[in-house]
């Protein structure tokens, strides 16, 4: 059943104890319906502190009692106890791990419904574009990228990163190049070693990348997800307070159809959708001076309309993007004045605008 938008908007005022994030952005709301003026809300949390459920219930009842169109409330909170390692979702204390995440102003997930759309290449260049735009606007920037594509990590190659990360105070230090901090499974295993893991191990890895990496203070953390709607996406929603998701597609119908189906996952876990970006949109024929739409035309805009979200822009099919990725020098850093780089800057600025990022 869809979550009632009136109730969700009211619940955004309820902060999880010890955090500046609200319970909606943490993905804790399982049900929110309004019938004859009565709001019924179901929340699921993981905590060992008995004060948390009662405190949340009180806060929820208070904000719903002040909302227009709501005359009564019924709040149900399902509580599970953490076992062993820190459980997914917000914890009941202000640990050092929580403080590290709080040092990150915005977290943007980059996802796709299927493979082969250039999602990781897009994510790397988007991170570089954020870095450039923020530096141009303010004179300083701090950007990171978390590679959650555990089975096919490609971020180290595209950023030209070598060697294993150092450890400080039992936490990993992200590697850095071109001003971008990065963490990836590709930095922790040998290049030719396959990662053959079941879901729980994937979940644990993403949890460690979020809470056991010293990211420091970041303006934006870009999270590169594997294609599809599997364990990594669900674990991300549980572990990290995502500010929004960017969906990458290519113009052809096959990609758009899968993209729109996959994007619905983010609605189900209460992650806002920033918009759709179209990759490999066209090839610029320098001989004729015309654009050639090799994979079709208008797919990204169609996907955005279907999902009722923003169309963020088009990225051309440019061999320089591929060459930069193979060489470990993203095109945005290799040729910052090129038309392709300007396309990435446009998408980055649009995202910053939608997120109301303070420039």
N, C-alpha and C positions, 0 to 999 in steps of 0.2 A: 504494500500500500504506500502511495507517495506521501512524503512528509509534508505536513501542512506549512505553507510559507509564513503564515502569520505567527505560528508558534515558534518556528525556527528563528525568525527574526528576533523574537523576544528572548529566546534562549541564548542568543549571541551575547547577551549582557551578563550571563552567568560564567564567571571565571572558575577554572578548576583550582582548588586550594593550592597555593604555593606557586602558581603560574600566572602569567599575564594573558595566556591564551584562554579562549572560551571553550565550552564543552562541545559546541557544534564543530569548530575547526579541528578539535581533537578526534572527531568521529565517534563520539560516545552516545549519540542519540540514535536509538534503534527504532523508535516509533513515535510519531507525533501526529495526532488526529484531533479534529474538532467536530463535535456533534452536538447540535442544539445548544451551543454556547459553552459546552463542557470540554476542556482540554484534557486529553489522555496522553501521557508522556512515559516512555520507557527508556531508561538509561542503563548502560552496561559499563562497569568500571572494574579495575583491578587494584585493590588496596588492602593493606593489613591494618589500617587505621580506622577504628570504628567511628571516629568523629566525621570522617569524610562523607559517607552516605547521608547522614542526618543533616550535615551542613549544606550539602548540595540540594537536598530535598527542600529545605527551608528557603534557599535562594531561588530555586525554580518556582516554588509556589508564590514567592513574593513578586517576581518579575511578571509571571503570568497573571497574577491578580491585578496588576497595573495595566495590562494590555487591553486595548479596545476589542470588543466583541467576545471576550472570555468572561463567563460568569462563574465558572467553577473549575477545579483542577483535580486530576487524579494522577499521582506521580508514583511510578514503580522503578526502583533501582536494583538491578541485579549486580551482586558483588561476588567476585572471584578472588581468592587469595593468591598472591604471588608465590611461585615455587622455584627454588633454586636461583637461577639468574634473574636479573631484573625483568619483570613482565612487560609485554607491549603496552604502550599507552602511557599517560602521565602517571608519575609516582607521587607518593604522599609527602615527600620531603624535598627540600631544595638541595639536591646533591650537586656535586661538581659537574656531573654529566648534564644535568638540566641547565646549569648556568652556562655551559658551553653553547647549548642550543639557543639559549636566550640571547646570546651575543650575535645571532644571525637575524638581520632585519627582515628579510623575505626569503622564502623557499619556494622555488618553482620546479615542478616536475615536468619532464619532457617525455611524452609517451606516443605510442602508435598502436593501431589495431593489428598491424601485420609487419613482418620483416621486409627488408628491401626498399624502404622509403627514405633511407639516409638519415634516420633519426639521430644516431650518435654523432654523425658528422654535423648535423644541424645543431645538436646540443653543445658541442665544443665551440663552434663558431658563434653561437648565441652567447655563451659565457664570455668569449673574447669581445663580442659586440657590447655587452653590458659593461665590461671593463673600460672600453674606449669611450662610450657615451658618458658614463659616470665621471670619467676623468676629464672629459671635455667640459662637462657642465659644472663640476665642482672643484676640479684640480686634484682629486684623489679618488681612489676606488679600492674595493676589496671584494673579490669574487672567487667563489669556489665551485667545484663540480664533483659530485658524488656519483660514481659509476656503479649503479645497482644491477647492471646486466651481468650477473654473476657467471653465467655460462659462456658468454661471448664478450668479455671485456676488451674494448678497443680504445678507450680514452687514453691510456699511456702512449700508444703508438701515435695517435693523432696530436698529442701535445708534446711529443718528443721526450717523454720521461723515461729514465733509466734507473735501475737499482731499486733495492727494497727500501721502504720507509723506515726512518729511525723511530725508536721508542723512547718516550720520556714520561716518567711517573706512571708507568704501566699503560700508557696511551700512545697510539700511533700519531706520528707527525705527518701531515699531508705533504706530498711532493709538490714542487712549484716550478712553473715555467710560464713565460710570457705574462707574469703577474697573476696567474690563475693557480689556486691551490687545488689539488686533486687527490682523491683516494679511490682505488680500484682493486678488484681482485687480481687484475693483471699485474699489479705491483707486488703481490704476495706469493704468486706461484710462477713457476718457470713458463716461458712463453708457449712451449709446445705441450704443456701438461693440461689435459682436459679436466674440467671440474664436473665430477659425476656425483651430484648431491640430490637428496630428496628435499621436500619442502621445508622441514624444520631447520635444516642447516642453512638454507637460503635465508630464512627468517632471522636466524641468529646472526648471520653475516651483516645483513642490513641494519639490525639493531646495534651491532658493534660499530659500523660505519657512522651511525648517528651519534652514539653516546661514548664511544671509546676512541674518538679521533679528536685531537686538539685543533679544531677549526679556527679558533680565535674569533675576533670580531669580523663579521662579513656583512657587506651590503646585501649580497644575493648569493644563495647557494642553488646551483642548478643540479637537479637530480635526473640522471639519465636512466630510464627504466628499460627493461627488456620489452620486446613487442608482446602484445597479447594482454590477457587478463588473468594472470596466475598468482603464484605465491608471493612474488616480489611486490606486485602492486598492492595486494592486501596487507602485507607486512609493513609496507611503507605507510599506508593509511593509519595503521595502528601505532607506529613508532615515531612518526615525524609530523609535526603540525604544518601541513602543506598550505601555502597561501593560494595556490592555484595550479592548474595543469594546462600545459600547452600540448595540443594534439597535432602530430605531424602526419600529413598525407601527401600522396602524389595525385595528379589530376585524373587518372583513369578510374573508371567506374568500379573495377574490382577492389582497388585500394580504398575508395570513398565508402563503399558499402561496409567493408570490414571495420574501417575507422569509426564510423558512426555507431556500430554495435559495441565496439570495444570501449568507446568513450563513455557509455552509459554507466560503466563501473564506477567512475568517479562521482557520479550523482548518488549512487547507492551508498557510498562511504563518506558522503558529505564533504568532498573536496571540490571547491569551486572550479569551474572551467574558465580559464582565461580566454581561450580562443583556439582557432585552427590556423595552422601555417601550412602553406602549400609548397612542397619541395619539388625540384626538377620540373618547374612550371613550363619553361620554354627554353629553347636554344637560340641564342643570338647569332644569326648568320652574318659574319662580318663582310662577306662578299656582296650580299644583296642588301645588307642593312636592315633586314627584317627579322622578326621573331618567328621561329618555327615551333609549333606546339606538338612535339613528338608524342607525348603521352595523353593528348587530348587537352581540353580547355574547360575551366570553370568548376572542376571537381572540388577544390578547396572551399570556394564560396558556397557551393551546394551543401557540403558537409556542415559548414558553419550555420547555414540557414536551418538545416534539419535539426541540429543540436541547440538551436536558439542561443548561439554564442557569437563572439566576435570573429571576423576574418582578419587575421593579423598581417597578411601579406604574402608575396610570392618570392621564392628563391629560384634563380635560373639554373638550368643544367649547364654547368661550367666545368670544363676539364681542370681548371685551376683549383677547384674545391677538392677534387680527387687527388691531384698532385700534392696539394698541401697536406692532406690527411696522411698520405703515404710517407711524406718526407718529415712529418712531425712538426710542420709549421702551418697552422690554420690560415686559410686564405685571408681572413680578416686582419691577421697580423702580418702576413707576407705582402699583401697588396692592399693596404688600408684605404686607398683612394679609388679602388676599382668599383665598377657598377655592382658587382656581386657583393662586395663589402658594404656598400651603401644600402643594399636590400636588407642585409642583416641588421644594420644600424636602425633602419626603419621599423623592423619587427621588434627590436629591443626597446626602442622608444615607445612604441605602442603598448608593450607589456608594462613598462614602468608607469605609463599614464593610467592604464587600467588598474594597476595595483596602488595608485595614488602614492607612488614612491616620492619622498621629499628630496628634491634636487637643490 
